[in-house]
Amino acid sequence: METREKILQAAAEMIAEDMTATLSVRAVAARAGVSTGSLRFHFPTQRALQDSLLARIYEHLLPDDPIRDRTLPPRERLLNCLRQVLAPLGTNEDARTAWGTAYRTFIEPEQTEEVRAAYLAHEREAERRVQHWLTVLADEGALPPGDHTRNVRFLLTVLNGLSVERALPTRESVLIAETETLNAAVDQVLSTGPASPTEPTRP
């Protein structure tokens, strides 16, 4: 196994044991059985290591990227991408278990720098994936080119809200209501496009 893979595997094992693990250079290098210099060669910063690890985890959980399936129109492809993110959560008990884990990991503990860094690493990877989808659609002409930050945040907010709904009691089929919301979100993004150069993307 090459050095880079050994490092990522060691980091993944540490995260599996503790989602808020710091992934310090010394700790990961020791776990991987490599020198700190070797680790720094492949991952110059701790953030570079975290981001590479999370990208690998997402690729493992979501191996097929529906945005590249040009047999479907852009709208259906973006819908499928959003559905694919929600699918691993499951519904009812599975969703409650997933959110319980997230609460115990990121909300309940004291907001230390380690907890904050671990959460922000997840957030950066989620933003990267959605940005990728919108960039692909823009490259194909389905969206105008420009700054997609506003729509990235909008879609992530929708996904976060729907994932919470999966864990809460409901009067109707959560999947039916979810489908309606996803359709509305995709229609909004495709109709508005990116923010204009003079329009602020953040409050």
C-alpha positions as CSV (number, residue, x, y, z in Angstrom):
1,M,0.0,0.0,0.0
2,E,1.4,3.4,-1.0
3,T,2.2,6.0,1.7
4,R,-0.7,8.3,0.9
5,E,-3.2,5.5,1.2
6,K,-1.7,4.3,4.5
7,I,-2.1,7.8,5.9
8,L,-5.7,8.1,4.7
9,Q,-6.5,4.6,6.1
10,A,-5.0,5.5,9.5
11,A,-6.9,8.8,9.6
12,A,-10.2,7.0,8.7
13,E,-9.7,4.5,11.5
14,M,-9.1,7.3,14.0
15,I,-12.3,9.1,12.8
16,A,-14.3,5.9,13.0
17,E,-13.2,5.6,16.6
18,D,-13.9,9.3,17.4
19,M,-15.5,11.7,14.9
20,T,-14.0,14.6,16.7
21,A,-10.4,13.2,16.6
22,T,-7.9,16.0,16.0
23,L,-5.9,14.1,13.4
24,S,-2.7,15.6,14.5
25,V,0.3,15.0,12.3
26,R,2.1,13.0,15.0
27,A,-0.9,10.9,15.9
28,V,-1.8,10.0,12.3
29,A,1.8,9.4,11.3
30,A,2.3,7.1,14.2
31,R,-0.9,5.2,13.4
32,A,0.1,4.9,9.8
33,G,3.6,3.9,10.6
34,V,5.2,6.7,8.6
35,S,7.4,9.7,9.5
36,T,5.8,13.1,10.1
37,G,7.9,14.4,7.2
38,S,6.4,11.9,4.9
39,L,2.9,12.8,6.0
40,R,3.6,16.5,5.5
41,F,4.8,15.7,2.0
42,H,1.5,14.3,1.1
43,F,-0.7,16.6,3.3
44,P,1.1,19.9,4.0
45,T,-1.6,21.0,6.4
46,Q,-4.0,19.4,8.9
47,R,-6.9,20.8,6.9
48,A,-5.6,19.2,3.7
49,L,-5.5,15.9,5.4
50,Q,-9.1,16.3,6.8
51,D,-10.5,17.5,3.5
52,S,-8.9,14.6,1.6
53,L,-10.2,12.1,4.1
54,L,-13.7,13.5,4.0
55,A,-13.6,13.5,0.2
56,R,-12.6,9.8,0.3
57,I,-15.4,9.0,2.8
58,Y,-18.0,10.7,0.6
59,E,-16.8,8.9,-2.5
60,H,-17.1,5.6,-0.6
61,L,-20.7,6.4,0.6
62,L,-21.8,8.0,-2.7
63,P,-19.7,6.3,-5.3
64,D,-21.7,7.2,-8.4
65,D,-22.2,10.9,-9.2
66,P,-25.6,11.3,-10.9
67,I,-24.7,14.8,-12.1
68,R,-22.6,13.1,-14.9
69,D,-25.4,11.0,-16.2
70,R,-26.2,12.9,-19.4
71,T,-28.9,10.4,-20.4
72,L,-31.1,12.5,-18.0
73,P,-32.0,16.2,-18.2
74,P,-30.1,18.6,-15.8
75,R,-33.2,19.0,-13.5
76,E,-33.4,15.2,-12.9
77,R,-29.7,14.9,-12.4
78,L,-29.6,17.6,-9.7
79,L,-32.7,16.0,-8.1
80,N,-30.9,12.6,-8.0
81,C,-27.8,14.1,-6.5
82,L,-29.9,15.6,-3.6
83,R,-31.8,12.3,-3.1
84,Q,-28.5,10.4,-3.0
85,V,-27.3,12.6,-0.1
86,L,-30.4,11.9,1.9
87,A,-30.7,8.2,1.2
88,P,-28.0,6.9,3.6
89,L,-29.9,8.6,6.5
90,G,-32.8,6.3,6.2
91,T,-36.1,7.2,7.8
92,N,-37.7,6.9,11.3
93,E,-35.5,5.0,13.6
94,D,-32.5,5.1,11.3
95,A,-32.8,8.8,10.9
96,R,-33.2,9.3,14.6
97,T,-30.0,7.3,15.3
98,A,-28.1,9.3,12.7
99,W,-29.2,12.6,14.2
100,G,-28.6,11.3,17.7
101,T,-25.0,10.6,16.7
102,A,-24.6,14.1,15.1
103,Y,-26.1,15.7,18.3
104,R,-23.7,13.9,20.6
105,T,-20.8,14.6,18.4
106,F,-21.2,18.3,17.5
107,I,-24.0,19.9,19.6
108,E,-23.9,18.4,23.1
109,P,-20.2,18.6,23.8
110,E,-18.4,21.8,24.8
111,Q,-17.6,23.7,21.5
112,T,-13.9,23.1,21.6
113,E,-11.6,24.0,18.7
114,E,-11.4,20.2,17.9
115,V,-15.2,19.9,17.7
116,R,-15.5,23.0,15.6
117,A,-12.7,21.9,13.2
118,A,-14.3,18.5,12.8
119,Y,-17.7,19.9,11.9
120,L,-16.3,22.6,9.6
121,A,-14.4,19.9,7.7
122,H,-17.7,18.1,7.1
123,E,-19.3,21.4,6.0
124,R,-16.5,22.2,3.6
125,E,-16.8,18.8,1.9
126,A,-20.6,19.2,1.6
127,E,-20.1,22.6,0.1
128,R,-17.5,21.3,-2.4
129,R,-19.9,18.5,-3.6
130,V,-22.8,20.9,-4.2
131,Q,-20.5,23.5,-5.8
132,H,-19.3,20.7,-8.2
133,W,-22.9,19.8,-9.2
134,L,-23.7,23.4,-10.0
135,T,-20.4,24.0,-11.9
136,V,-21.1,20.9,-14.1
137,L,-24.5,22.3,-14.9
138,A,-23.1,25.7,-15.6
139,D,-20.4,24.2,-17.9
140,E,-23.2,22.5,-19.9
141,G,-25.2,25.7,-20.2
142,A,-28.0,24.6,-17.8
143,L,-27.1,27.4,-15.4
144,P,-25.4,30.7,-16.2
145,P,-21.8,30.9,-15.1
146,G,-21.0,32.9,-12.0
147,D,-20.8,32.7,-8.2
148,H,-23.0,29.8,-7.0
149,T,-22.3,30.4,-3.3
150,R,-25.9,31.5,-2.6
151,N,-27.4,28.4,-4.2
152,V,-24.9,26.1,-2.6
153,R,-25.9,27.4,0.9
154,F,-29.6,27.2,-0.1
155,L,-29.4,23.6,-1.2
156,L,-27.4,22.6,1.9
157,T,-30.0,24.3,4.1
158,V,-32.8,22.4,2.4
159,L,-30.9,19.1,2.8
160,N,-30.3,19.8,6.5
161,G,-33.9,20.6,7.1
162,L,-35.1,17.5,5.2
163,S,-32.7,15.3,7.1
164,V,-34.1,16.6,10.4
165,E,-37.7,16.0,9.2
166,R,-36.8,12.3,8.5
167,A,-36.1,11.9,12.2
168,L,-39.3,13.8,13.5
169,P,-42.9,12.5,13.8
170,T,-45.0,13.4,10.8
171,R,-48.6,13.3,9.7
172,E,-47.9,12.2,6.2
173,S,-45.4,10.2,4.1
174,V,-42.1,12.0,4.7
175,L,-40.8,10.9,1.3
176,I,-43.8,12.4,-0.5
177,A,-43.3,15.8,1.3
178,E,-39.6,15.5,0.8
179,T,-40.0,15.0,-3.0
180,E,-42.2,18.1,-3.2
181,T,-39.6,20.2,-1.3
182,L,-36.7,18.9,-3.4
183,N,-38.6,19.7,-6.7
184,A,-39.3,23.2,-5.4
185,A,-35.6,23.7,-4.4
186,V,-34.3,22.5,-7.8
187,D,-36.8,24.7,-9.7
188,Q,-35.7,27.7,-7.6
189,V,-32.0,27.1,-8.3
190,L,-32.4,26.5,-12.0
191,S,-34.7,29.5,-12.5
192,T,-32.5,32.0,-10.6
193,G,-29.0,30.9,-11.4
194,P,-25.9,32.3,-9.6
195,A,-25.7,35.6,-7.9
196,S,-24.8,38.6,-10.1
197,P,-21.4,40.2,-9.6
198,T,-23.0,43.2,-7.7
199,E,-25.3,41.0,-5.6
200,P,-24.0,40.0,-2.2
201,T,-23.9,36.2,-1.6
202,R,-23.7,36.4,2.2
203,P,-25.6,38.5,4.7
